[in-house]
């Protein structure tokens, strides 16, 4: 389950980068990002659920510039593939942690139900 989710997540992240990178220059300009978050539903959907706050903030005009400054670690003025992948890996780690916590909650709930069921006999 984790390996499948990870593969799908990373594939979606790569697709998202390619959808934003309209000039195929290998980096994302502010204008490319603004254009994508205005109109590309695939990009919007991914950024909404990716788990990395600064990537999600690209969807919010008041936070866009600050998010870009944080993502652009080499201060080139654009987000390159390495910077994108750093952010994606942070988001992936957060999403995997959420999945782990959810599985633990489900296991505790199932154990409590089993205990309750056993107590009835």
C-alpha positions as CSV (number, residue, x, y, z in Angstrom):
1,X,0.0,0.0,0.0
2,X,2.8,2.4,1.0
3,X,4.9,1.6,-2.1
4,X,1.9,2.0,-4.4
5,X,0.9,5.3,-2.8
6,X,4.5,6.6,-3.0
7,X,4.8,5.6,-6.7
8,X,1.5,7.3,-7.6
9,X,2.3,10.4,-5.5
10,X,5.8,10.8,-7.2
11,X,4.3,10.2,-10.6
12,X,1.6,12.8,-10.0
13,X,4.3,15.2,-8.7
14,X,6.3,14.8,-11.9
15,X,3.2,15.2,-14.1
16,X,2.3,18.4,-12.1
17,X,5.8,19.9,-12.7
18,X,5.6,19.1,-16.4
19,X,2.1,20.6,-16.6
20,X,3.3,23.9,-15.0
21,X,6.6,24.0,-17.0
22,X,5.0,25.2,-20.2
23,X,8.2,26.3,-21.8
24,X,9.9,23.0,-20.9
25,X,12.8,24.9,-19.5
26,X,13.2,22.6,-16.5
27,X,12.2,25.2,-14.0
28,X,9.0,27.0,-13.0
29,X,8.7,30.7,-13.3
30,X,6.2,32.7,-11.2
31,X,4.1,33.3,-14.3
32,X,4.0,29.6,-15.2
33,X,2.8,28.8,-11.7
34,X,0.2,31.6,-11.6
35,X,-1.1,30.5,-15.0
36,X,-1.3,26.8,-13.9
37,X,-3.0,27.5,-10.6
38,X,-5.6,29.6,-12.3
39,X,-6.7,27.0,-14.9
40,X,-5.2,23.5,-14.7
41,X,-7.4,21.3,-12.5
42,X,-4.8,18.5,-12.3
43,X,-2.3,21.0,-10.9
44,X,-4.8,22.5,-8.5
45,X,-5.9,19.0,-7.3
46,X,-2.3,17.9,-6.7
47,X,-1.2,21.1,-4.9
48,X,-4.3,20.9,-2.7
49,X,-3.5,17.4,-1.5
50,X,0.3,17.2,-1.7
51,X,0.9,17.7,2.0
52,X,3.6,20.4,1.6
53,X,2.4,23.8,2.9
54,X,4.5,25.9,0.6
55,X,3.3,24.0,-2.5
56,X,-0.3,24.4,-1.3
57,X,0.4,28.1,-0.7
58,X,1.1,28.5,-4.5
59,X,-2.7,28.3,-4.8
60,X,-3.2,31.4,-2.6
61,X,-2.2,34.7,-4.2
62,X,-1.4,36.5,-0.9
63,X,1.0,33.7,0.0
64,X,2.4,32.9,-3.4
65,X,5.4,35.1,-3.4
66,X,6.6,34.0,0.1
67,X,6.1,30.4,-0.8
68,X,8.2,30.9,-4.0
69,X,11.0,32.5,-2.0
70,X,11.0,29.5,0.4
71,X,10.9,26.9,-2.4
72,X,13.5,28.7,-4.5
73,X,16.4,27.7,-2.3
74,X,19.1,28.7,-4.8
75,X,17.5,32.2,-5.2
76,X,17.5,31.9,-9.0
77,X,13.9,33.4,-9.2
78,X,12.5,30.1,-10.4
79,X,11.7,26.7,-8.8
80,X,13.9,24.1,-10.5
81,X,13.3,20.3,-10.5
82,X,15.6,19.7,-7.6
83,X,13.8,22.3,-5.5
84,X,10.5,20.9,-6.5
85,X,11.5,17.4,-5.6
86,X,12.8,18.6,-2.1
87,X,9.3,20.0,-1.5
88,X,7.6,17.0,-2.9
89,X,9.6,14.7,-0.6
90,X,8.6,16.8,2.4
91,X,5.0,16.5,1.3
92,X,5.3,12.8,0.7
93,X,6.8,12.2,4.2
94,X,3.9,14.2,5.7
95,X,1.3,12.2,3.8
96,X,2.9,8.9,4.7
97,X,2.9,9.9,8.4
98,X,-0.8,10.8,8.1
99,X,-1.5,7.4,6.5
100,X,0.4,5.6,9.3
101,X,-1.5,7.5,12.0
102,X,-4.8,6.7,10.3
103,X,-3.9,3.0,10.1
104,X,-3.0,3.0,13.8
105,X,-6.3,4.7,14.6
106,X,-8.2,2.1,12.6
107,X,-6.3,-0.8,14.2
108,X,-7.1,0.6,17.7
109,X,-10.8,1.0,16.7
110,X,-10.9,-2.5,15.4
111,X,-9.2,-3.9,18.5
112,X,-11.7,-2.0,20.7
113,X,-14.6,-3.4,18.7
114,X,-13.2,-6.9,19.0
115,X,-12.8,-6.5,22.8
116,X,-16.3,-5.1,23.0
117,X,-17.7,-8.0,21.0
118,X,-15.8,-10.6,23.1
119,X,-17.1,-9.0,26.3
120,X,-20.6,-9.5,25.1
121,X,-20.1,-13.3,25.2
